[in-house]
């Protein structure tokens, strides 16, 4: 099929900023789709050589995709802001239509324009969207000296970001709101997070001075009590809300290392408890995904709070108990079994695991250890026993207090019956 769906990025300079090729596609379209702001840039209907049929974006976007499917094979143009493939509508459409059906003409992205205004090397910047996304996503990206470029949701976003920065000990951070970049209404407003949040708390929010359509830049400055955590595996146990039944720091770090997170990988965390392993898996690799399976509601609630506090609110937390609840889940790239280790659960998880995927299971009781020993005998893999002692007070002195040892089985699914070790 020849390309019929054109996705054209447009800037504040409107039609004048389009390339001749993009203008030709726009003029040839039977249907033009865009937001109200985009459609307002077009000449009035009836007197210009641009489609008479125009459609505003529907919400949810699934309705737009369904509508476009009815036009398959006809010339359709979708207008988008900046680069449609960078947090834009182009990425959504690319999941619904084949690349051969689409033609994409990007404009300068908001991130490119902001980096140019600030003279920030774009490859040294964290980019994130808060447009329709939870503010909690920023928690993962806060660290001393970090630079953030944020696609804001609306005029209230800077005040919300400032409050989060102050709460986390980054109140001295510099914030710059860049509005309508590349157009006649371009504006810049700069202040510290403390100043922004302070005015907002006093009822004199700067939100009124910022346009809804803006990009927010943050130069992170960490105070002495700044609350930030590395993305490396093995966060302190105190970073999580838990009831004591949690994979502890040292065992968790070893598990994450052997699960080998990578961008886009899907983890099943079976018997997730407070969600610590799934959360660290998501923190370790961008676009990673995790399904946390936990039968107890109070632990699911703890996992949800932990995921939000640690910057990965996208954690998919589900009620269920293995092996029955595993049926119908998307095939995983990695599986962690931290609670309820049974032969049936390991069998179901290993069968669902993709070729080359990794499975890690922990046991602390003799009965669950027997299950892992049998699995290793049947499939191969690597057995490790982890024993950790911590220095604690013994009267006026200190002594080593051992934690319960953990037996770990790590297995990589290969082409043969026994697979490979981690």
Secondary structure, DSSP 4 states (H G I P E B T S, - for coil): ----EEEEEE-TTGGGGS-HHHHHHHHH-SEEEE-HHHHTTSPPTTSSSS-SEEEEPPSSHHHHHHHHHTTTTS-EEEEEES-TTSSSHHHHHHHHS-GGGEEEE----HHHHHHHHHT--GGGSEEEE-TTS-GGGGGGG--TT-EEEEE-SSTTHHHHHHHHHHHTT-TT-EEEEEESTTSTT-EEEEEEHHHHHHHHHTT--GGGGS-SSEEEEEE----TT-----SSS---GGGS---S-S--HHHHHHHHHHHT--TT-EEEEET-TT-HHHHHHHHHSTT-EEEEE-S-HHHHHHHHHHHHHTT-TT-EEE---TTGGGTTPPPPSEEEE-SS--HHHHHHHHHHSPTT-EEEEEE-SHHHHHHHHHHHHHH--EEEEE--EEEEEETTEEEEEEPPPEEEEEEE--SSTT-EE-
